[in-house]
Amino acid sequence: MTSSLPPTLRLGYVPGATPAKWARIWGERHPDVALQLVPVAASGAAGAVRAGTVDLALLRLPADTSGLAMIALYEEQVVVVVPKDHHAAAADELTAADLDGEPTLHPLDDCVHWAAAPGTRVEHRPETTDDAVELVAAGLGALIVPQSLARLHHRKDLTYRPITDAPPSPVVLAVPEGEQSEEVADFIGVVRGRRAGSSRGRAEPAPKRTAREKTLAKQAARAAAGKKAGSPKGKPPKRSRR
């Protein structure tokens, strides 16, 4: 039985990811296909794409990407979240060495996965990043996260500083491997910056010619017109008498 509902594209996104720009462009180009934004947990984002709960998702690496294709989007700066009166807050930026020996919290939904992360891990692991932020505010340790998560969980009594030698946190668009639906292919075109009217498998618009190319084309056209107007081959054109 054919559904009478309008088509919908479901885009999952992990905490801190910002799909707003692409959602706006999608709405302008495809007003007939609703884009449904679906918040997904960092640990379950890839599985949601494989299970078909969402059609595609913005997620952070590393992740279990089996059965998925990845389109690289951007890399986030990794920061440390500390109380405003913490000694680390005195500097504009830090290195990993600045956090040596510092108690650090490691929530179960950690998405940095920095094997050589500085500091001394607190034995208790909070369930979520949100819980870890509460413990930072209580003075129980620092928290290392991508910058967008530090902004998402902003509190007046906390601040964050970039760790200049930390590995970046990559954000990708995950889609099922294999042939894509037209809607998914079009959204890939949006995040890759393709212009309206072009997408994977469609002919790209002809590139605009430069001023020099236009001049050369006009010269070639005039030369071709001159040859057609000239006399037959081998006979010089007659000169008109005054």
ZIWOFEN-V881139 format. One record per helix or strand. SS is the DSSP state (A for helix, B for strand). FROM is the first residue (numbers start at 0). TO is the last residue. If there is no record, write none. Layout:
# ZIWOFEN-V881139
SS/FROM/TO + SS/FROM/TO
This chain:
# ZIWOFEN-V881139
B/7/12 + A/19/28 + B/33/38 + A/41/50 + B/55/59 + B/67/75 + B/77/82 + A/86/89 + B/92/93 + A/95/98 + B/102/104 + B/119/120 + A/128/136 + B/141/145 + A/146/151 + B/157/162 + B/168/175 + A/181/190 + A/210/228
